[in-house]
Amino acid sequence: MVEILKPQTSEQVVDAIAWASGEEIPIEILGSGTKRGFGRPMGDANRTVAHAVDLSGFSGITLYEPEELVLSAWAGTPLAEIEAAVAEKGQMLAFEPPRWARLYGEEGGTLGGMIACNLAGPRRVKAGASRDHILGIEAVTGRGELVKSGGRVVKNVTGYDLSKLLTGSFGTLAALTQITIKVLPSPETIETVVLSGLDDEQAIQAMSVALNSSHEVSAATHVPGNLSDVLPGGGGAITAVRAEGFVPSVGARSAALQKLLAPFGATSTLDMEASKAFWSTIRDVEPFVGTDDSLWRLSVMPSEAARIIAEIGAPAFMDWGGGLIWCQADTADAASLRRALAAHGGGHASLVRAGEDARRDIPVFEPQPAPLAALSTRVKDSFDPRHILNPGRMYEGV
Amino acid sequence: MKMPDPDVDVIARREDILAAMQSLVPGEGVIADATGMAVYESDGLTAYRQLPLIVVLPETVEQVSAVMAYCNAHGVKIVPRGAGTSLSGGALPAADAITLGLGKFNRVLEVDFENRCARVQPGVTNLGITHAVEADGFYYAPDPSSQIACTIGGNVAENSGGVHSLKYGLTTNNILGIEMVLPGGEVLRLGGKHMESEGYDLLGLMTGSEGLLGVITEVTVRILPKPTTARAVMLGFESSEAGGQCVADIIGAGIIPGGMEMMDRPAIKAAEAFVQVGYPLDVEALLLVELDGPSVEVDYLIERVREIAEALGYVSMRVSESEEERLQFWAGRKAAFPAIGRLSPDYYCMDGTIPRHKLPEVLARMSKLSDKYELGVANVFHAGDGNLHPLIMYDANKPGELERAENFGSDILRLCVEVGGVLTGEHGVGVEKRDLMEEVFTENDLKQQQRVKCAFDPNQLLNPGKVFPTLHRCAELGRMHIQRGQLPFPDIPRF
């Protein structure tokens, strides 16, 4: 039975963690708990995680100044609430945070969870990830101390960038309490240029041509025929690139992209509404939603994506112009999958979804070379010397 | 500003250390004579000077690793250095420290257009990267004003920005990977040609760490296709409020310009007197807005900007009609620093960032401070992202003026913090703003940053005396102060 504490102020988070730290009691840090399936099962034979700090009640936008492009909120604020607030002012989170909850049969997600997992959607190729938009953070370390980093201005190099370090740290360094992010104007319109029937290798070439052009492509994906059923207009292989921005500009760039991509076959286009539906399907990894099958996320050198997929031989689609591969490979093939990556320019593979036993036996995050693993452990120790926060979620013993 | 007392024991061992360095870095890679070392005695913050213990200029990562392992084993401090253009004293030497210059690491190792990246050594200049890829229509986006001279290694260490950072980001948003050497000599690679670094974002942490965590020996940068068109709009306003409102309205209209710079009257006057580019002299605020992208977009946005400026009642407006004219508009802004240099024997460049809407208030209060300290100040401003560069004019030969200028500068930075801003937007803390860190951070904040430092550099040998106002030993920082007891929080809802 897990005892759940639901603090609603920073002071309460400090109290809870200082207590856990003092008693050396391991705790799970939770937002709405929709992505609990990502990461190693926590604790081990000697340490059961029987307490959780649930931040979902620590919610609300504390500052939003559209003209300053800045928004702050408590960590437990629902992501949907934030996206609705910025949409009202014609703005967006430019890194297009995906709804990974759906991969685990859940709905929802919080700002804190988004930052803790460093989420990024199709616009990663142009706008970066959560880590590229975080401006400031307040968090409670495993020592039970409230610390802050960064600020509320978009340009700041005062002190180490601990905000980035905490982004993507899966709650293993500190419990996030308040987060400040950069917001950007939403595009006036969107158009998607689509090619049909390409194989993976041709698709990589087509996406590369588009991304290397001056037409400011904001997303490039390829879904093979066996996975495209969930896509609007799916059925065969689909390769798509997106142009966004002001109306006259998008029209001109879409036309230029169609011309540029003509050597790869006949092109068609999706208008704004169809584009939104298409890209949210890619963003939320819909081809792999609705099953429990093991799922891998591979961050790779874009030019090698087709060869890596061929070598792995499991159902897979690409985003980020080939830089991201979603792949439904069996957990038994973990080692050969990681070897394929290493042989093709490096990168890393994360086991995003699998049964608990598999996630205990197989490294969920890419194993690191010894000096880097040792450094990561020292960084963990510097925040959480007693390893009480989400122990073992990223790496065994860390 | 007080630097840590030099370790006399290390200085006494100088001959031994020199011999060791000469064996590790053969040839002309070790400089030990005062004349040879003189060029390294300061960086872009020229008010501070100090001869290093020895200058070492390695050529290979193996040499860097060997030098660092030796220094770690023998308790010798190291100050890493790129081109030495830091404006915050980030590369200021110490009498008991080796200055480790990365200038010989000056090769572009690989350009990979397929993956839109380039692998370069840290001593390659910022502009050198663009030069290596521009024939193929690409460029490297961050463009600090020292880009002709400053190196990419230094850019990573300082997380350098530039006039285009609002739209294209800072260094941290434009690099994919690094190779680095830890103080113990271990060589690590973070990231690569893929888009996300694995595990903790140590690449993000290293960027902007001011040479305190490791020495960078290779950088993989993103390169971008060059926009086809760029045009600039030059707007004059009768008040800084109107200029600031124009910036807010442009962003409010969903436009993120490639660059958006503002100058106040003293800066406009100085720049125009220096380069004669036709800046209006009857305005309080001059705004340069650069729009880049496809020509159809640029033309469209220029009209939108014109409408916004018209609604605010601009005093003057010009739109660049040729590339030559665009560069001319920028020439005054880019020459602002030397232009001030013509009016004043010395100037001191500050670097605070403020929430943009606080600009009129900050300028008004700065003008009062100017009266109080009896020193002139001119302002150039990265208006899009709120990064303010006040240039304080003084004469170092007049007794007390440098000190007055520094106190004026400190007051300006305190003002930035007071209105919700920060000490530094792009120049770094270095030694210059070190003693102001407590204005921004609590003791807990600073101690946690120093604990991270200890995870990389447990003997605290890298770039001593920078960034942190108070030094703590790593063992002391690591200690836990535990209060055991009952669950002390009856108020927290439990389930």
Interface residues (C-beta under 8 A of the other chain):
Chain A: E3 I4 L5 K6 P7 Q8 Q12 D15 A16 A18 W19 S21 G22 E23 D54 G57 E65 P66 E67 E68 L69 V70 G90 N118 A120 R124 V125 G128 A129 R131 D132 T141 R143 E145 L146 V147 K148 S149 G151 R152 V153 V154 K155 N156 V157 T158 G159 Y160 D161 L162 K164 L165 T167 G168 S169 L173 L184 P185 S186 E188 S208 L211 N212 S213 S214 H215 E216 G245 F246 P248 S249 G251 A252 R253 A256 S299 V300 M301 P302 S303 W320 G323 L324 G345 G346 G347 H348 F365 E366 Q368 P369 P371 L372 L375 S376 R378 V379 K380 D381 S382 F383 P385 R386 M394 Y395
Chain B: D112 F113 E114 N115 R116 G137 E158 N159 G161 S165 L166 G169 L170 T172 N173 L182 E186 V187 L188 R189 L190 G192 K193 H194 M195 E196 E198 G199 Y200 D201 L202 G204 L205 T207 G208 S209 P225 K226 P227 T228 A248 D249 I251 G252 G254 I255 I256 G293 P294 V296 E297 Y300 L301 T353 I354 P355 R356 H357 H382 D385 G386 N387 G420 G421 V422 L423 T424 G425 E426 H427 G428 V429 K433 M437 V440 F441 T442 N444 D445 L446 Q448 Q449 R451 V452 K453 C454 A455 F456 V467 G478 M480 I482 Q483 R484 G485 L487 P488 F489 D491 I492 P493 R494 F495
